[in-house]
Structure formats: C-alpha cells, structure tokens
Amino acid sequence: MDNLNIVEHFKGEHGFLKKYFLFTYSTEHLSKTDKVRFYYALKGRDGRSGIVIDYNIVHLGRTVLLVPEKFDENVNDFLKQNIHI
C-alpha cells in the first residue's frame, strides 16, 4: 500500500480521519491446536475471511490489530472468547 492509499484508507466523512483502536494480544499460553483455531478465526482458512476482513482491520504486526472504532467492542469480545484475555 503506498502513502496515498494509506491516507485514503483512514479518511472518514468530510475528509477527517476515522477513529481506530489498537489491540495487542498474546497466544503464548495457547496450545498449538488453539493457536491454529485462533488464526483461522482471525484471518480465515483462505485468507479472505475471518474477522480481519469482516471488520476492516489493519493487521499491523504479528500480534497487533488496528480496529475501526465501530468494531472495537466486537473485536474485544472476540479476543476474550478466543484467547481468554
């Protein structure tokens, strides 16, 4: 994504920037099986489904998610259910 696309991605109504929440998580305490399940729920088995796509999340790093404000509660609930934060 080049710089222009990044700016367009974060623009909201009237040219103002949208609000986002930054989530971090750890999967160290999960078994291998549960890590795979979590990853599939996050990114989907095909890379085109999962909550990252459903909620327009920017996956900034291995354990860092940038979530639009309107989906912050959904993602918080997802993390609580899947990694028991």
C-alpha positions, 0 to 999 in steps of 0.5 A, a space after each residue: 500500500 503506498 502513502 496515498 492509499 494509506 491516507 485514503 484508507 483512514 479518511 472518514 466523512 468530510 475528509 477527517 480521519 476515522 477513529 481506530 483502536 489498537 489491540 495487542 494480544 498474546 497466544 503464548 499460553 495457547 496450545 498449538 491446536 488453539 493457536 491454529 483455531 485462533 488464526 483461522 478465526 482471525 484471518 480465515 482458512 483462505 485468507 479472505 475471511 475471518 474477522 480481519 476482513 469482516 471488520 476492516 482491520 489493519 493487521 499491523 504486526 504479528 500480534 497487533 490489530 488496528 480496529 475501526 472504532 465501530 468494531 472495537 467492542 466486537 473485536 474485544 469480545 472476540 479476543 476474550 472468547 478466543 484467547 481468554 484475555 
